[in-house]
């Protein structure tokens, strides 16, 4: 019976020690770090999309329209 009690005490103590070290650990990422990373990703993605939209509307689409119009121009 004494062995069983000692075995249970040892297991409980090791569980307490592992829980305490996990709680007291200061390594790892926090919620603020992750939130800042997400915000930065969204902002950079928005800037890239806005740049592509401006590029397509000012340069690519008008040129493409002109080229297609010239391709199907049978008069000249």
Rosetta constraint file for C-alpha pairs under 8 A:
AtomPair CA 1 CA 5 HARMONIC 6.37 0.50
AtomPair CA 2 CA 6 HARMONIC 6.15 0.50
AtomPair CA 3 CA 7 HARMONIC 5.99 0.50
AtomPair CA 4 CA 8 HARMONIC 6.18 0.50
AtomPair CA 5 CA 9 HARMONIC 6.11 0.50
AtomPair CA 6 CA 10 HARMONIC 6.09 0.50
AtomPair CA 7 CA 11 HARMONIC 6.28 0.50
AtomPair CA 8 CA 12 HARMONIC 6.11 0.50
AtomPair CA 9 CA 13 HARMONIC 6.01 0.50
AtomPair CA 10 CA 14 HARMONIC 6.13 0.50
AtomPair CA 11 CA 15 HARMONIC 6.14 0.50
AtomPair CA 12 CA 16 HARMONIC 6.12 0.50
AtomPair CA 13 CA 17 HARMONIC 6.09 0.50
AtomPair CA 14 CA 18 HARMONIC 6.12 0.50
AtomPair CA 15 CA 19 HARMONIC 6.07 0.50
AtomPair CA 16 CA 20 HARMONIC 6.00 0.50
AtomPair CA 17 CA 21 HARMONIC 6.15 0.50
AtomPair CA 18 CA 22 HARMONIC 6.17 0.50
AtomPair CA 19 CA 23 HARMONIC 6.18 0.50
AtomPair CA 20 CA 24 HARMONIC 6.03 0.50
AtomPair CA 21 CA 25 HARMONIC 5.87 0.50
AtomPair CA 29 CA 33 HARMONIC 6.30 0.50
AtomPair CA 29 CA 34 HARMONIC 7.08 0.50
AtomPair CA 30 CA 34 HARMONIC 6.58 0.50
AtomPair CA 31 CA 35 HARMONIC 6.11 0.50
AtomPair CA 32 CA 36 HARMONIC 6.09 0.50
AtomPair CA 33 CA 37 HARMONIC 6.28 0.50
AtomPair CA 34 CA 38 HARMONIC 6.28 0.50
AtomPair CA 35 CA 39 HARMONIC 6.21 0.50
AtomPair CA 36 CA 40 HARMONIC 6.10 0.50
AtomPair CA 37 CA 41 HARMONIC 6.16 0.50
AtomPair CA 38 CA 42 HARMONIC 6.23 0.50
AtomPair CA 39 CA 43 HARMONIC 6.17 0.50
AtomPair CA 40 CA 44 HARMONIC 6.09 0.50
AtomPair CA 41 CA 45 HARMONIC 5.99 0.50
AtomPair CA 42 CA 46 HARMONIC 6.11 0.50
AtomPair CA 43 CA 47 HARMONIC 6.24 0.50
AtomPair CA 44 CA 48 HARMONIC 6.21 0.50
AtomPair CA 45 CA 49 HARMONIC 6.14 0.50
AtomPair CA 46 CA 50 HARMONIC 6.04 0.50
AtomPair CA 47 CA 51 HARMONIC 6.15 0.50
AtomPair CA 48 CA 52 HARMONIC 6.21 0.50
AtomPair CA 49 CA 53 HARMONIC 6.05 0.50
AtomPair CA 50 CA 54 HARMONIC 6.16 0.50
AtomPair CA 51 CA 55 HARMONIC 6.07 0.50
AtomPair CA 52 CA 56 HARMONIC 6.05 0.50
AtomPair CA 53 CA 57 HARMONIC 6.12 0.50
AtomPair CA 54 CA 58 HARMONIC 6.00 0.50
AtomPair CA 55 CA 59 HARMONIC 5.59 0.50
AtomPair CA 55 CA 60 HARMONIC 6.73 0.50
AtomPair CA 56 CA 60 HARMONIC 4.77 0.50
AtomPair CA 56 CA 61 HARMONIC 5.67 0.50
AtomPair CA 57 CA 61 HARMONIC 5.61 0.50
AtomPair CA 57 CA 62 HARMONIC 7.22 0.50
AtomPair CA 58 CA 62 HARMONIC 6.73 0.50
AtomPair CA 59 CA 63 HARMONIC 6.32 0.50
AtomPair CA 60 CA 64 HARMONIC 5.95 0.50
AtomPair CA 61 CA 65 HARMONIC 6.05 0.50
AtomPair CA 62 CA 66 HARMONIC 6.22 0.50
AtomPair CA 63 CA 67 HARMONIC 6.16 0.50
AtomPair CA 64 CA 68 HARMONIC 6.11 0.50
AtomPair CA 65 CA 69 HARMONIC 6.09 0.50
AtomPair CA 66 CA 70 HARMONIC 6.17 0.50
AtomPair CA 67 CA 71 HARMONIC 6.12 0.50
AtomPair CA 68 CA 72 HARMONIC 6.43 0.50
AtomPair CA 69 CA 73 HARMONIC 6.13 0.50
